[in-house]
């Protein structure tokens, strides 16, 4: 087996997900156009997006406006100089399902903070060139028309990058881009075969990163949940579902659709930015 095939096996062995202890959050800051603080247990902290809140937290904007999403799905529009005390519960029925989605997203935010901190520390040790990575390192694929490999560096950083896609069974190149000219590399022209597995290889002088693509067959596709995107919670539900299914291209696609529909919602921008940060 070629050297790059070994990289693929090592990647499969090393991939793992981190978890954080769940907290009883009841609300989340969706957008912030201004400044303010929240107070919990007598201690005040500056507001930012994203931010999770417990029942009883007090929010006070000193300027601008903000949107708070209760985990029941209700939105609260906050204005400057009007203190708001966070309320909320897990609810019942549909509200309970919405609460479950928000709880999952809030835990992902906690995981992101930890993952980013560890990533930054590792990059300082490895150095800039070895830190050239791409997203996603592992994903299922149901539609290649919107699948993109996303680089974490400026493509004009002084060295030429290329991307190759290999059939994992034969270790043969099935598609190649000799010179990457944008941070987002579309895979729409790759002839993926349903049920087969592939991997991409990001290269400069040597292999910098690899990612595995498992193409779903029609039977697996038929088992997927269907989503109607009518409100913000629908996008979050779909995003969370696709991440759980390891369909990272679809999770990213949903966030891009949400940003297009709700450009004022900073949370979707945050989730996209941190989803694209390579492990």
C-alpha positions as CSV (number, residue, x, y, z in Angstrom):
1,X,0.0,0.0,0.0
2,X,1.2,3.5,-0.8
3,X,2.3,5.8,1.9
4,X,-0.8,7.9,1.7
5,X,-3.0,4.8,2.3
6,X,-1.2,4.5,5.6
7,X,-2.2,8.1,6.4
8,X,-5.8,7.1,5.8
9,X,-5.7,4.2,8.3
10,X,-4.0,6.4,10.9
11,X,-6.7,9.0,10.5
12,X,-9.5,6.5,11.0
13,X,-7.8,5.2,14.2
14,X,-7.2,8.7,15.6
15,X,-10.6,10.4,15.0
16,X,-12.5,10.9,18.2
17,X,-15.1,13.3,19.5
18,X,-14.9,15.2,22.7
19,X,-17.9,15.8,25.1
20,X,-18.7,18.2,27.9
21,X,-21.0,17.9,30.8
22,X,-24.5,19.1,30.1
23,X,-25.8,22.2,31.9
24,X,-29.4,23.3,32.3
25,X,-29.3,26.1,29.8
26,X,-32.6,27.6,28.8
27,X,-31.7,30.3,26.3
28,X,-29.0,31.3,23.8
29,X,-27.9,34.7,22.4
30,X,-28.5,34.6,18.6
31,X,-27.4,38.0,17.6
32,X,-25.8,41.1,19.2
33,X,-25.5,44.5,17.6
34,X,-24.2,46.6,20.5
35,X,-22.7,45.9,23.9
36,X,-23.9,44.7,27.3
37,X,-23.4,42.3,30.2
38,X,-25.1,39.4,31.8
39,X,-25.1,38.7,35.6
40,X,-25.0,35.2,37.1
41,X,-24.6,34.6,40.8
42,X,-23.6,38.2,41.4
43,X,-20.8,38.1,38.8
44,X,-21.1,40.1,35.5
45,X,-19.5,39.2,32.2
46,X,-19.6,40.9,28.8
47,X,-22.1,39.6,26.2
48,X,-20.9,37.8,23.1
49,X,-22.3,35.5,20.4
50,X,-22.6,32.6,21.0
51,X,-23.6,32.6,24.7
52,X,-25.7,30.2,26.7
53,X,-27.9,31.3,29.7
54,X,-29.3,29.7,32.8
55,X,-32.7,30.5,34.2
56,X,-32.4,33.6,36.4
57,X,-29.5,35.2,34.5
58,X,-29.9,38.9,34.1
59,X,-29.1,40.6,30.7
60,X,-28.6,44.3,30.3
61,X,-27.6,46.0,27.1
62,X,-25.7,49.3,27.4
63,X,-26.2,50.0,23.7
64,X,-27.8,48.5,20.5
65,X,-30.0,45.5,20.3
66,X,-29.8,41.7,20.7
67,X,-31.9,38.7,20.0
68,X,-32.3,36.0,22.6
69,X,-33.7,32.6,21.7
70,X,-35.4,30.7,24.5
71,X,-35.1,26.9,24.2
72,X,-38.8,26.7,23.8
73,X,-38.3,28.3,20.4
74,X,-39.6,31.8,21.3
75,X,-37.4,34.8,20.5
76,X,-36.9,37.8,22.8
77,X,-35.8,41.1,21.3
78,X,-33.6,43.0,23.8
79,X,-33.1,46.8,23.8
80,X,-30.6,49.0,25.5
81,X,-31.1,50.0,29.2
82,X,-33.9,47.4,29.7
83,X,-32.8,44.6,32.0
84,X,-34.2,41.2,31.1
85,X,-34.3,38.2,33.5
86,X,-33.9,34.9,31.6
87,X,-36.8,32.5,32.0
88,X,-37.6,29.2,30.4
89,X,-38.2,25.5,30.8
90,X,-37.8,22.3,28.9
91,X,-41.5,22.5,27.9
92,X,-43.6,19.6,26.6
93,X,-44.3,18.1,23.2
94,X,-42.9,20.2,20.3
95,X,-41.3,22.6,22.8
96,X,-39.5,19.7,24.4
97,X,-38.1,18.7,21.1
98,X,-36.9,22.2,20.4
99,X,-35.3,22.3,23.8
100,X,-33.4,19.1,23.1
101,X,-32.1,20.6,19.8
102,X,-30.9,23.8,21.6
103,X,-29.3,21.8,24.4
104,X,-27.3,19.8,21.8
105,X,-26.2,23.0,20.0
106,X,-25.2,24.6,23.4
107,X,-23.0,21.5,24.2
108,X,-21.4,21.7,20.7
109,X,-20.5,25.3,21.5
110,X,-18.8,24.2,24.7
111,X,-17.0,21.6,22.7
112,X,-15.9,24.2,20.1
113,X,-14.4,26.4,22.8
114,X,-12.3,23.5,24.1
115,X,-11.3,22.1,20.7
116,X,-10.2,25.6,19.4
117,X,-8.1,26.1,22.5
118,X,-6.4,22.8,22.1
119,X,-5.9,23.3,18.3
120,X,-4.3,26.7,18.8
121,X,-1.9,25.3,21.4
122,X,-1.0,22.4,19.0
123,X,-0.4,24.8,16.0
124,X,2.0,26.8,18.1
125,X,4.1,23.7,18.7
126,X,3.9,22.3,15.1
127,X,4.5,25.6,13.3
128,X,2.6,27.4,10.6
129,X,3.4,25.2,7.6
130,X,2.5,21.9,9.3
131,X,-0.7,23.5,10.5
132,X,-2.1,23.8,7.0
133,X,-5.3,21.7,7.2
134,X,-8.6,21.3,5.5
135,X,-12.2,20.4,6.5
136,X,-13.8,17.9,6.8
137,X,-11.4,15.1,7.9
138,X,-14.2,12.5,7.8
139,X,-17.7,12.8,6.3
140,X,-20.4,10.9,4.6
141,X,-21.7,12.2,1.3
142,X,-25.2,12.3,-0.1
143,X,-24.9,15.0,-2.7
144,X,-21.6,16.1,-4.3
145,X,-23.1,19.2,-5.9
146,X,-22.5,21.3,-2.8
147,X,-19.6,19.4,-1.2
148,X,-16.5,21.5,-0.7
149,X,-13.2,21.0,1.0
150,X,-12.4,24.1,3.0
151,X,-8.8,25.2,3.7
152,X,-7.7,27.0,6.8
153,X,-5.1,29.2,5.1
154,X,-4.8,31.9,2.6
155,X,-4.1,30.2,-0.8
156,X,-1.7,33.1,-1.6
157,X,0.5,32.3,1.4
158,X,3.6,31.8,-0.7
159,X,3.4,28.1,-1.6
160,X,1.3,26.2,-4.2
161,X,-1.3,23.8,-3.0
162,X,-3.1,21.0,-4.9
163,X,-5.9,18.6,-4.1
164,X,-6.3,15.0,-5.2
165,X,-9.2,12.6,-4.7
166,X,-8.4,8.9,-4.5
167,X,-10.6,5.8,-4.7
168,X,-9.9,4.2,-1.3
169,X,-10.2,0.7,-2.6
170,X,-7.7,1.0,-5.5
171,X,-5.6,3.9,-4.2
172,X,-5.9,5.5,-7.6
173,X,-6.5,9.2,-8.3
174,X,-10.0,9.9,-9.7
175,X,-9.9,13.7,-9.7
176,X,-7.1,16.3,-9.3
177,X,-6.8,20.1,-9.0
178,X,-3.2,21.0,-9.7
179,X,-3.4,24.5,-8.3
180,X,-5.9,25.7,-5.6
181,X,-6.9,29.3,-6.1
182,X,-9.6,29.6,-3.4
183,X,-10.1,28.4,0.2
184,X,-13.2,26.5,-0.9
185,X,-12.5,23.6,-3.3
186,X,-15.7,22.3,-4.9
187,X,-16.0,18.5,-5.4
188,X,-19.0,18.8,-7.8
189,X,-17.0,17.5,-10.7
190,X,-15.9,14.3,-9.0
191,X,-17.7,11.2,-10.2
192,X,-18.5,9.7,-6.9
193,X,-20.0,6.2,-7.0
194,X,-22.7,5.5,-4.4
195,X,-21.6,3.0,-1.7
196,X,-17.9,3.6,-2.3
197,X,-15.3,5.3,-0.2
198,X,-12.7,7.9,-1.2
199,X,-10.2,10.2,0.4
200,X,-8.8,13.6,-0.6
201,X,-5.2,14.6,-0.2
202,X,-4.0,18.2,0.3
203,X,-0.5,18.7,-0.9
204,X,2.3,21.2,-1.2
205,X,5.7,19.5,-1.4
206,X,4.4,16.7,0.7
207,X,1.0,15.5,2.0
208,X,-0.3,18.2,4.4
209,X,-3.7,16.7,5.2
210,X,-6.2,14.0,4.2
211,X,-9.9,13.5,4.6
212,X,-12.1,10.5,4.1
213,X,-15.4,10.5,2.1
214,X,-18.0,7.7,2.5
215,X,-20.5,8.0,-0.3
216,X,-24.0,6.9,0.9
217,X,-25.9,4.5,-1.3
218,X,-29.6,4.9,-2.1
219,X,-30.8,2.7,0.7
220,X,-29.0,4.8,3.3
221,X,-30.2,8.0,1.7
222,X,-33.8,6.8,1.9
223,X,-33.5,6.6,5.7
224,X,-32.5,10.2,6.1
225,X,-34.8,12.6,7.9
226,X,-36.5,15.3,5.7
227,X,-36.5,18.9,6.9
228,X,-38.7,21.8,6.0
229,X,-36.9,25.1,6.7
230,X,-39.5,27.5,8.0
231,X,-37.8,29.0,11.1
232,X,-34.4,29.2,12.7
233,X,-34.9,26.1,14.9
234,X,-35.4,24.0,11.7
235,X,-31.9,24.9,10.5
236,X,-30.4,24.2,13.9
237,X,-32.2,20.8,14.0
238,X,-31.0,19.8,10.6
239,X,-27.4,21.0,11.4
240,X,-27.4,19.0,14.6
241,X,-28.8,15.9,12.9
242,X,-26.3,16.0,10.0
243,X,-23.4,16.4,12.4
244,X,-24.7,13.4,14.4
245,X,-24.8,11.4,11.1
246,X,-21.3,12.5,10.2
247,X,-22.6,14.3,7.1
248,X,-20.4,17.3,7.5
249,X,-20.8,18.6,4.0
250,X,-24.6,18.7,4.6
251,X,-24.2,20.3,8.1
252,X,-22.1,23.1,6.4
253,X,-24.6,23.5,3.6
254,X,-27.5,24.0,6.0
255,X,-25.6,26.7,7.9
256,X,-24.9,28.5,4.6
257,X,-28.6,28.4,3.7
258,X,-29.4,29.7,7.2
259,X,-27.0,32.6,6.9
260,X,-28.5,33.5,3.5
261,X,-32.0,33.6,5.0
262,X,-31.0,35.1,8.4
263,X,-27.9,37.3,7.8
264,X,-28.5,39.1,11.1
265,X,-28.2,35.9,13.2
266,X,-24.6,35.8,14.3
267,X,-25.0,32.3,15.7
268,X,-25.1,30.7,12.3
269,X,-21.9,32.6,11.3
270,X,-20.2,31.3,14.5
271,X,-21.3,27.7,13.9
272,X,-20.0,27.8,10.3
273,X,-16.7,29.4,11.2
274,X,-16.0,26.8,13.9
275,X,-17.4,23.9,12.0
276,X,-14.7,24.6,9.3
277,X,-11.8,24.6,11.7
278,X,-9.9,21.4,11.1
279,X,-9.2,19.0,13.9
